[in-house]
Amino acid sequence: MFQGIRHTGSPRGRGEASVPVDKELLDILICPSCGGDVEYRQDEEVIVCLKCGLRYPVKDDIPVMLIEEAQKPASA
């Protein structure tokens, strides 16, 4: 049922393999709008819902999972 979160993009910094957002937090996140699985796009600093396409910002390494803060997908 719950598939978790995918990590895409390159890490920040030069050759560092660190993930700025805590992996345990990412593992439990779902889209607050539709309940879909999400994907962290580190290079863009956003979390994207794989179901509805909403893009949630990551500010100071903290996901802002508020529907009113999310950007709608470009195709909508």
C-alpha positions in Angstrom: 0.0 0.0 0.0 2.4 2.8 1.1 5.3 2.9 -1.2 7.4 5.5 0.6 9.3 8.3 -1.0 11.8 8.4 -3.9 14.9 10.5 -3.7 16.0 12.2 -6.9 18.6 14.8 -7.8 22.1 15.4 -6.7 23.2 16.2 -3.2 24.2 19.7 -2.2 27.8 20.5 -1.9 30.8 19.1 -3.6 30.8 15.3 -3.6 28.8 15.1 -0.3 26.3 12.3 -0.1 24.2 13.9 2.7 20.5 14.4 2.4 19.4 17.7 3.9 15.9 16.5 4.8 15.8 13.7 7.4 15.2 10.3 5.8 13.0 9.1 8.6 10.7 12.1 8.0 10.7 11.6 4.3 9.7 7.9 4.7 6.4 8.9 6.5 5.4 11.9 4.3 2.3 11.7 2.0 0.6 14.5 0.1 -1.8 16.3 2.5 -4.1 17.1 -0.4 -4.7 13.6 -2.0 -2.8 11.2 0.2 -0.5 10.2 -2.7 3.2 9.1 -2.4 5.7 11.9 -2.7 9.2 12.3 -4.2 11.9 14.5 -2.8 13.7 16.5 -5.5 16.8 17.7 -3.7 18.2 19.7 -6.6 14.9 21.8 -6.8 14.3 21.8 -3.0 10.7 20.6 -3.4 8.7 17.6 -2.5 6.4 16.5 -5.4 3.2 14.5 -5.1 3.3 11.6 -7.6 -0.5 11.5 -7.8 -1.7 15.1 -8.0 1.5 16.9 -8.9 1.5 19.5 -6.1 5.0 20.8 -5.3 5.7 21.5 -1.7 8.7 23.7 -0.9 11.6 22.7 1.4 12.7 25.7 3.4 15.9 25.5 5.6 15.8 21.7 5.1 12.2 21.5 6.4 9.4 20.3 4.2 6.5 22.8 4.2 3.6 20.4 3.6 0.8 22.9 3.6 -1.6 22.8 0.7 -1.8 26.6 0.6 2.0 26.8 0.2 2.2 24.2 -2.6 2.6 25.1 -6.3 0.2 23.5 -8.7 1.6 21.4 -11.5 2.4 23.3 -14.7 -0.1 21.2 -16.7 -3.0 22.1 -14.5 
